[in-house]
Amino acid sequence: PPPFTGVWMGDSKLCAIGVHCGNHITSHGLALNCCTDLTWFDHIIPCGLEGKGVTSLSHELGRHVTVDHVLEPFLDCFQEVFDCTLDFSEDPG
């Protein structure tokens, strides 16, 4: 929901997206919570957003979902959405 970035399931963030600029370098990042231990987030205010939570694919789907399960379909969708071709110097999985 605006103005919050990322992918949300209700009031819980599933995927964080970020950009950092410094020293003439721009870095982009993405974190998709697949089977993350969510108890670590009990000790902080995730992303500095009071009253918001964090979730994972495993939690939302009620089954264990690993990065290996989602990597290929995620990369396929990324290429489709951004109309690009990803080039890997080695196997991403």
N, C-alpha and C positions, 0 to 999 in steps of 0.2 A: 504493500500500500504506500502511495506517496506520503511523505518524502523519503521513505526508507528504501535503500537499495537491496538487491538480492532477490531470492525466491522465498516466498512465505507460504506457510500452511496456517491459516488463521493468524494468531498472534505469535507464532513461532517461526524463526528463521531456519530454513532448510539449506540454503546455499548463499554464501557470502561472496560478493564481488567487490574488488577494490582496485584502485589505481593509486600509485605513488609516484610523485615527481620530485627529483632532487639531483643536484649536480649535473644537470643537462641529460639526465637519464629518466626514462619513463618505464615503470614496471607495472604489469597488469597481473592480477591474481584472481583465482576462483577456488573456493572451498565448498565441495559438495559433501554433506554429512551422510555417509553411507551406513556405517555401523559404529559410529562414534560413541564413546562412553559419555553420555550426557550428564553424568553426576559431576563432572569437572565444572560445568557451568553453574552449579549451585553456589559456587564460591565467588562469582564475579557478576558484574552486570554486562552481559554479552553485548558487544559492539557499542557499549555505552548507552544502550536503550532501556531505560527503566520501564518495568511493566511488560517487557517482551521476553519471549523464551527462545529456546533453540530446540530443534527436533532433528530427526534423521530419517532416512528412507526405511531403515529397519524398524524403527518405532512406528512410523506411519503405516507401513504395510503389515506389521505384525509377524515378520519373518526376517531372518538374517540376510542382509543384502551387502555384499562386499564390493569394493572398487572394481574387482575383476568382472563382476556381474554387469556393471553399468558403463565401463570404460568405452567399449566399442559402440554401443548405441548412443552414448553421449557424444562421442567424437563425430559420428555420422550426422547427428542432429545439428551439431555445431557448424559443420561444413554446409549443411543445407540452409540454416538460418542466416549465416553470414556470407553465403554464396562464395565460398572459398575452397581451396584444396589444401589440406594439411600435409606437410612433407616431413617425414621423420628420418633422422639419421640412423635410428635403430628402432626396433619394435617397441611401441609405447606400453605394451602390456607386459 
